Amino acid sequence: MKSIQINGTARKDFGKKFAKAARREGMVPCIVYGGGEEKAFCIDAKELKQLIYTPNSYIVELNIDGVVEKAVMREVQYHPVREQVLHVDFYRVQEGKPVAVNVPVRLTGNAEGVKIGGKLQLSARKLTVKALVDYIPDEIVVDVTPLQVGQTIFVGDLKMENLTFVTPATTAVCAVRVTRASRAAQ
């Protein structure tokens, strides 16, 4: 899995007043928890954009005042009107313990149903998986070549070694939908 390094500075003051002051300075209040004590810190909002506004999932190497910790982004809170990032939660990655992460889905191949006029539809852009950090892939590759018109690939149909899908097995990943052109071809 890809990793990204982000620098932060430890926070000593807490509360609404100090969080607003940090946001005015272009910083985002954050916290890292799990497997030890919680650490509150701030990250520059510009540095955080490369982590949030991307379809990829990353293992984040947080450098908080010289101390480096591996974590995954758990939750992001946004301002309801301005879409400004208000707060970010990180979950500490521990050796030997599985972690749940959202992994992007990539479709490959040319579906048989598309060749006769059907429309390929991606229903789930990301799937939640649980595994040790070493076994988490950069993306989940789904081959759609055998799909006919009206067929669907579900999460339960996907099999990967050393990986458990947290997303329910009945969730549709992709499907070839019926169109007027495909009805006329049948």
C-alpha positions as CSV (number, residue, x, y, z in Angstrom):
1,M,0.0,0.0,0.0
2,K,1.2,3.5,-0.8
3,S,2.4,5.7,2.0
4,I,2.6,9.4,2.4
5,Q,4.4,11.6,5.0
6,I,2.7,14.5,6.7
7,N,4.3,16.8,9.2
8,G,2.4,18.0,12.3
9,T,2.9,20.0,15.5
10,A,1.7,18.9,18.9
11,R,-1.3,20.8,20.4
12,K,-1.2,21.7,24.1
13,D,-4.4,23.7,24.2
14,F,-7.8,22.1,23.6
15,G,-11.4,23.4,23.1
16,K,-13.4,25.3,20.6
17,K,-11.5,28.6,21.1
18,F,-8.1,27.1,20.4
19,A,-9.4,25.0,17.4
20,K,-10.8,28.1,15.8
21,A,-7.5,30.0,16.3
22,A,-5.6,27.1,14.7
23,R,-8.0,27.1,11.7
24,R,-7.5,30.9,11.2
25,E,-3.8,30.2,10.9
26,G,-4.4,27.6,8.2
27,M,-4.0,24.6,10.4
28,V,-6.3,21.7,10.9
29,P,-6.8,20.1,14.4
30,C,-6.2,16.3,14.3
31,I,-5.9,13.4,16.7
32,V,-4.3,10.0,16.5
33,Y,-5.6,7.2,18.7
34,G,-5.5,3.4,19.1
35,G,-2.7,1.2,20.6
36,G,-1.5,3.7,23.2
37,E,-2.2,7.2,24.3
38,E,-4.1,9.7,22.2
39,K,-2.1,12.5,20.6
40,A,-3.6,15.8,19.6
41,F,-1.8,17.8,16.9
42,C,-2.3,20.2,14.0
43,I,-1.5,19.8,10.3
44,D,-1.1,22.5,7.7
45,A,-4.4,22.5,5.6
46,K,-2.3,22.6,2.3
47,E,-0.3,19.5,3.3
48,L,-3.6,17.7,4.1
49,K,-5.1,18.2,0.6
50,Q,-2.8,15.6,-1.0
51,L,-4.3,13.0,1.4
52,I,-7.9,13.9,1.3
53,Y,-8.6,15.0,-2.3
54,T,-7.4,11.8,-4.0
55,P,-9.1,8.5,-4.9
56,N,-6.1,6.5,-3.4
57,S,-5.8,5.2,0.1
58,Y,-2.6,5.7,2.0
59,I,-0.7,4.6,5.1
60,V,0.2,8.0,6.7
61,E,3.5,8.5,8.3
62,L,2.8,11.2,10.8
63,N,5.9,13.2,11.8
64,I,4.7,15.0,15.0
65,D,7.5,17.1,16.3
66,G,10.1,14.6,15.2
67,V,8.3,11.4,16.4
68,V,7.1,9.3,13.4
69,E,4.0,7.1,13.7
70,K,2.2,5.1,11.1
71,A,-1.6,5.6,10.9
72,V,-4.6,5.5,8.6
73,M,-7.1,8.2,8.1
74,R,-10.3,7.2,9.9
75,E,-12.7,10.2,9.7
76,V,-12.8,13.7,8.3
77,Q,-15.2,16.4,9.4
78,Y,-16.1,19.2,7.0
79,H,-17.7,22.6,7.5
80,P,-21.3,22.3,6.3
81,V,-21.3,25.3,4.0
82,R,-17.7,26.1,3.0
83,E,-16.5,22.5,2.7
84,Q,-13.4,23.4,4.8
85,V,-11.8,20.6,6.7
86,L,-12.5,21.1,10.4
87,H,-11.0,18.0,12.0
88,V,-9.3,14.7,11.1
89,D,-9.1,11.5,13.1
90,F,-6.2,9.0,12.5
91,Y,-6.0,5.5,13.7
92,R,-2.5,4.2,14.7
93,V,-1.3,1.1,12.8
94,Q,0.2,-1.6,15.1
95,E,2.4,-4.5,14.0
96,G,0.6,-7.8,13.8
97,K,-2.9,-6.2,14.1
98,P,-5.2,-5.9,11.1
99,V,-6.5,-2.6,10.1
100,A,-9.7,-1.7,8.1
101,V,-9.1,0.6,5.1
102,N,-11.1,1.8,2.1
103,V,-9.4,0.6,-1.1
104,P,-10.3,1.9,-4.5
105,V,-11.8,-0.4,-7.2
106,R,-10.4,-0.6,-10.8
107,L,-12.3,-2.4,-13.5
108,T,-10.4,-4.2,-16.3
109,G,-11.4,-6.0,-19.5
110,N,-14.2,-5.4,-22.0
111,A,-17.5,-6.9,-20.8
112,E,-19.3,-9.2,-23.3
113,G,-22.6,-7.4,-22.5
114,V,-21.1,-4.0,-23.4
115,K,-20.2,-5.4,-26.9
116,I,-23.9,-6.0,-27.6
117,G,-25.0,-2.6,-26.4
118,G,-25.2,-2.9,-22.6
119,K,-23.8,-0.2,-20.3
120,L,-21.1,-1.0,-17.7
121,Q,-21.9,0.7,-14.3
122,L,-19.5,0.9,-11.4
123,S,-21.5,0.9,-8.2
124,A,-18.8,0.9,-5.5
125,R,-15.8,3.1,-6.1
126,K,-14.1,1.9,-2.8
127,L,-14.5,-1.2,-0.7
128,T,-13.6,-1.5,3.0
129,V,-11.1,-4.3,3.6
130,K,-9.4,-5.6,6.7
131,A,-5.9,-7.0,6.7
132,L,-2.4,-6.6,8.0
133,V,-0.7,-3.5,6.5
134,D,1.7,-5.6,4.5
135,Y,-1.2,-7.3,2.6
136,I,-3.4,-4.3,1.8
137,P,-3.3,-3.7,-2.0
138,D,-3.2,-0.3,-3.7
139,E,-6.4,-1.1,-5.5
140,I,-8.8,-4.0,-6.0
141,V,-8.8,-5.1,-9.6
142,V,-12.0,-6.6,-10.9
143,D,-12.1,-8.3,-14.3
144,V,-15.4,-7.6,-16.1
145,T,-14.8,-9.6,-19.3
146,P,-17.4,-12.4,-18.6
147,L,-20.2,-10.1,-17.7
148,Q,-23.3,-10.4,-19.9
149,V,-26.2,-7.9,-20.0
150,G,-28.1,-7.9,-16.7
151,Q,-25.3,-9.6,-14.7
152,T,-23.7,-8.1,-11.6
153,I,-20.5,-8.7,-9.6
154,F,-21.0,-8.6,-5.9
155,V,-18.4,-8.2,-3.1
156,G,-19.1,-11.8,-2.1
157,D,-17.9,-12.9,-5.6
158,L,-14.4,-11.4,-5.0
159,K,-11.7,-13.5,-3.5
160,M,-8.3,-12.2,-2.4
161,E,-5.6,-13.9,-0.3
162,N,-4.9,-12.5,3.2
163,L,-7.7,-10.0,2.9
164,T,-11.2,-9.9,4.5
165,F,-13.9,-7.7,3.0
166,V,-15.7,-5.6,5.6
167,T,-18.2,-4.3,3.0
168,P,-21.3,-6.5,3.0
169,A,-21.1,-9.5,0.5
170,T,-24.5,-8.4,-1.0
171,T,-23.1,-5.0,-2.1
172,A,-22.9,-4.7,-5.9
173,V,-19.5,-3.7,-7.2
174,C,-20.3,-3.4,-10.9
175,A,-23.0,-4.5,-13.4
176,V,-23.9,-4.4,-17.1
177,R,-27.2,-2.7,-17.4
178,V,-29.8,-3.2,-20.1
179,T,-30.2,-0.4,-22.6
180,R,-32.5,0.1,-25.6
181,A,-29.8,-0.9,-27.9
182,S,-29.1,-4.2,-26.0
183,R,-32.8,-5.0,-26.0
184,A,-33.0,-4.7,-29.7
185,A,-29.9,-6.9,-30.2
186,Q,-31.5,-9.8,-28.2
